Amino acid sequence: MVSLRCKMVVKTELENLGIYNATIGIGDIKLNETISDGKYNLLKNHLRNAGFEILNDRKSILVEKIKNVIIEMIHFTSEPPDVKYSIFISEKLNYDYTYLSNIFSEVKGITIEHFIIFNKIERVKELLIYNELTLSEIARKLQYCNVSHLSGQFKKTTGLSPREFKSLKQHVRVGLEET
C-alpha cells in the first residue's frame, strides 16, 4: 500500500537525522521532541527531495488532512463508509463539516464534493482498466445510486462514457499528487 511505503520513507528520513521520537500518520508527523532550526531545515530539505512537503500553515495542513481522508476512503479501502461522506470526514477529523468545507474551498478553489467526484472518477477509470468488475459492481462499490448516475458523472467529468474510455488504447488518468 502506498501510505505504508510513504510512512517508511518518512521514518527513514527522520532516523537519518537522528530523530527517533516521532509519531508518523498519513500526511502527518508529530515530533515528540524539540529540534533545532538547522535540523528542521535539513528535515524539510530531505523530505522535499523524497517528494514530500512540510506545511506550517494551519489551513493548508487541514486541507491536506481532508484530501488524505478522501483519497484513503476512495482509493485504499475495500468498503466505503456506511455514512455520508460529509459525516465520515467530519468524524474522522473531529471538525464541523461546514468549517472543513469552507476551508477546503478557500484553499483549493473547489468544493470537497467536487474533489470527491474527481477522485471517484479516477477510481472508476482504474477499475475499468483492471477489467475485474462490471460497471454495476463499480457503481455499487463507489456508492453510486445506479449505473446511469455513474455514467453521467463520468461523461460530464471526462467527456467520455465509461465504455468509450474502456475502449481507448491509451488510458488517461490524473495522478493523485496533481489534485
C-alpha positions in Angstrom: 0.0 0.0 0.0 1.2 3.5 -0.9 0.7 5.0 2.5 2.8 2.3 4.2 5.6 3.0 1.8 5.4 6.7 2.4 5.5 6.2 6.2 8.6 4.1 5.8 10.3 6.8 3.7 9.5 9.5 6.2 10.6 7.3 9.1 13.9 6.6 7.4 14.5 10.3 6.7 13.7 11.2 10.4 16.1 8.4 11.6 18.8 9.6 9.2 18.7 12.9 11.0 18.7 11.3 14.5 15.0 12.0 15.2 13.6 8.8 16.7 10.8 10.1 18.9 8.1 10.9 16.3 4.6 9.7 15.5 4.0 9.2 11.8 0.5 9.2 10.4 -0.8 9.5 6.9 0.1 13.1 5.9 1.1 13.9 9.4 4.2 13.8 11.5 4.2 14.7 15.2 7.6 15.3 16.7 7.7 14.4 20.3 10.9 16.4 20.8 12.0 19.9 20.0 14.5 20.1 17.2 16.9 23.0 16.2 16.1 25.3 13.3 19.1 23.7 11.5 17.8 20.2 11.9 14.3 21.4 10.9 15.7 22.8 7.7 17.6 19.6 7.0 14.5 17.6 7.6 12.5 19.9 5.3 15.1 19.5 2.5 15.4 15.7 2.9 11.6 15.3 2.8 11.3 17.6 -0.2 14.0 15.6 -2.0 11.9 12.5 -1.2 8.8 14.1 -2.7 7.2 15.4 0.4 6.4 18.9 1.7 6.2 20.3 5.2 3.2 22.5 5.7 3.1 25.0 8.6 0.0 26.9 7.6 -2.9 25.5 9.6 -5.4 25.8 6.7 -3.1 24.0 4.3 -2.4 21.3 6.9 -6.2 20.8 7.4 -6.8 20.7 3.6 -4.1 18.0 3.2 -5.8 16.0 6.0 -9.1 16.3 4.2 -7.5 15.2 1.0 -5.8 12.3 2.7 -9.1 11.1 4.3 -10.9 11.3 0.9 -8.1 9.6 -1.0 -7.8 6.8 1.6 -11.6 6.4 1.7 -12.0 6.1 -2.1 -8.7 4.5 -3.3 -7.5 2.4 -0.4 -10.4 1.0 1.5 -12.2 -2.1 0.2 -15.6 -1.0 1.6 -16.8 2.7 1.5 -18.1 4.1 4.8 -21.7 3.3 5.8 -22.4 7.0 6.4 -22.5 10.1 4.1 -19.0 11.2 3.1 -19.6 14.6 4.9 -20.2 12.8 8.2 -17.3 10.4 7.7 -14.9 13.2 7.0 -16.2 15.3 9.9 -16.0 12.5 12.4 -12.5 11.4 11.1 -11.1 14.8 11.6 -13.2 16.0 14.6 -14.3 19.2 12.9 -17.7 20.5 11.8 -18.2 19.7 8.1 -19.3 23.2 7.2 -16.0 24.5 8.6 -14.0 21.9 6.7 -15.9 22.6 3.5 -15.3 26.4 3.8 -11.6 26.0 4.5 -11.2 23.4 1.7 -13.0 25.7 -0.9 -11.0 28.7 0.2 -7.6 27.0 -0.1 -8.2 24.7 -3.1 -10.7 26.7 -5.1 -13.1 23.7 -5.4 -15.6 22.1 -3.1 -15.0 18.9 -1.2 -17.8 17.4 -3.2 -16.0 18.2 -6.5 -12.8 16.7 -5.1 -14.7 13.6 -4.1 -16.3 13.3 -7.5 -12.9 13.8 -9.2 -11.3 11.0 -7.1 -14.3 8.7 -7.6 -14.0 9.1 -11.4 -10.2 8.4 -11.2 -11.1 5.3 -9.2 -13.7 4.3 -11.8 -11.0 4.7 -14.5 -8.6 2.5 -12.5 -11.3 -0.2 -12.0 -12.3 -0.1 -15.7 -8.6 -0.6 -16.7 -8.3 -3.6 -14.4 -11.4 -5.0 -16.0 -12.2 -7.2 -13.0 -15.6 -5.6 -12.1 -18.7 -4.8 -14.1 -19.9 -1.3 -14.3 -22.8 -2.2 -11.9 -20.3 -3.6 -9.4 -18.2 -0.5 -9.7 -21.2 1.7 -9.2 -22.1 -0.2 -6.0 -18.5 -0.2 -4.8 -18.3 3.5 -5.1 -21.8 4.2 -3.7 -23.4 5.4 -6.8 -27.2 5.0 -6.7 -27.2 3.4 -10.1 -25.1 2.8 -13.3 -26.8 5.7 -15.0 -25.7 8.2 -12.4 -22.1 6.9 -12.5 -22.1 7.0 -16.3 -23.5 10.5 -16.4 -20.9 11.8 -13.9 -18.1 10.0 -15.7 -19.2 11.6 -19.1 -19.6 15.0 -17.5 -16.1 14.8 -15.9 -14.1 13.1 -18.7 -16.1 13.8 -21.9 -16.3 10.1 -22.5 -18.7 7.4 -21.5 -17.2 4.5 -19.4 -17.5 2.3 -22.5 -15.6 4.8 -24.7 -12.9 5.2 -22.0 -12.5 1.5 -21.7 -12.1 1.1 -25.5 -9.3 3.7 -25.6 -5.9 2.3 -26.5 -4.1 4.7 -24.1 -5.9 5.4 -20.8 -5.6 8.9 -19.4 -5.5 9.2 -15.7 -4.5 12.0 -13.4 -2.1 11.3 -10.6 -3.4 11.8 -7.0 -0.5 14.2 -6.4 -1.9 16.5 -9.1 -5.2 17.0 -7.2 
